Amino acid sequence: MKTFKILIMVLAISVALYEQVSDDKNIYITVIAIAVFMFGMMQLSAKTPSKNQQKEEEDVD
């Protein structure tokens, strides 16, 4: 599933970059592609633990 999300994100950024260099730019496609990329980054980074997680657990105790 992780590789699928990364593949979709690479595809979204590729589409956004392609739209930027094309002669007739479509802002809606670019915005949607960036939104898909940001959503994918949010999903992938949600599993990364925080640096302050241990400190926050000590503060609770």
C-alpha positions in Angstrom: 0.0 0.0 0.0 2.9 2.3 0.8 4.4 1.9 -2.7 1.0 2.5 -4.3 0.7 5.8 -2.4 4.3 6.8 -3.4 3.5 6.0 -7.0 0.3 8.1 -7.0 2.3 11.0 -5.4 5.0 10.8 -8.1 2.3 10.8 -10.8 0.5 13.8 -9.2 3.7 15.8 -9.1 4.6 14.8 -12.6 1.2 16.1 -13.8 1.6 19.3 -11.9 5.1 19.9 -13.3 3.9 19.1 -16.8 1.0 21.6 -16.5 3.5 24.3 -15.5 5.7 23.9 -18.6 2.8 23.5 -21.1 1.7 26.4 -23.2 -1.9 26.4 -22.0 -1.8 26.1 -18.3 -4.8 24.7 -16.5 -4.7 25.9 -12.9 -7.4 23.5 -11.7 -5.4 20.4 -12.7 -2.3 21.8 -11.0 -4.2 22.5 -7.8 -5.8 19.0 -7.8 -2.4 17.4 -8.4 -0.8 19.4 -5.5 -3.7 18.5 -3.2 -3.3 14.8 -4.0 0.4 15.1 -3.3 -0.1 16.8 0.0 -2.8 14.3 1.0 -0.4 11.5 0.2 2.4 13.1 2.2 0.0 13.5 5.1 -0.9 9.8 5.0 2.8 8.7 4.8 4.0 10.9 7.5 1.2 10.0 9.9 3.0 6.8 10.8 6.2 8.6 11.7 6.6 9.0 15.4 7.2 12.4 16.9 10.6 13.3 18.3 8.9 14.7 21.4 6.7 11.6 21.9 8.9 10.2 24.8 9.0 13.6 26.4 5.2 14.1 26.2 4.7 10.6 27.8 7.0 11.6 30.7 5.1 14.9 31.2 1.8 12.9 31.6 3.3 10.7 34.3 
